[in-house]
């Protein structure tokens, strides 16, 4: 099957909500078969990723984290949720940053309920852009991936939350929140030599340019089904930073 034909099939079948796509995916992506029971059970009534401490990333990427993390690991995360609890239960130290105060309160409660005290968890809400936007520093005009969510705001404090950390201090940085390109740029100096940068939804159009700049680093792409999401190839990539 040529790539062009595969693309035509995937486009014609959905891929998000057409049930036929599930059968095509399972035939074309045999590695996803082993995760089907987990995927199917993630839709059961009452199940929640926060409550079950499950990261909202492909199952294959979560398995990699399970193998890689240990109590000596230091992790930074943009974009919180079940992943925050998952990381805190396996790493020695976690620093997590969230933009939504309501979501921050939910995850904070989940961390407290599990008695997890090794997570430094901050909230940095979007702030209105002040002054002359045209003359503002580039970082002052950083916005969400989807600008129409909070137009006229900056996430400068959110992005720069990692700046206070020493260089080469993290074994892993997980970018799974907003303004991901800017977050990656600030993350790279903070990763230990041999440590990893993980980017979720690495097939998104808004990160194409930064991914091109990361091509010099060894990388692994995880593409497969993810919990609580219709059957589709969800992309997640890790780069080993030298």
Buried (B, 14 or more C-beta within 10 A) or exposed (E): EEEEEEEEBBEEBBBEEBEEBBEBBBEEBEEBEEBBEBBEEBEEEEEEBBEEBBBBBBBBBBEBBEEBBEEEBBBBBBBBBBBBBBBBBBBBBBBBBBBBEEBBEBBBEBBEEEEBEBBEBEBBBBBEBEEEEEEBEEBBBBBBBEEEEBEEBBBBBBBBBBEEBEEEBBBBBBBBBBBBBBBBBBBBBBBBEEBBBBBBBBBBEEBEEBBEEBEEBEBBBBBBBBBEBBBBBBBBBBBBBE
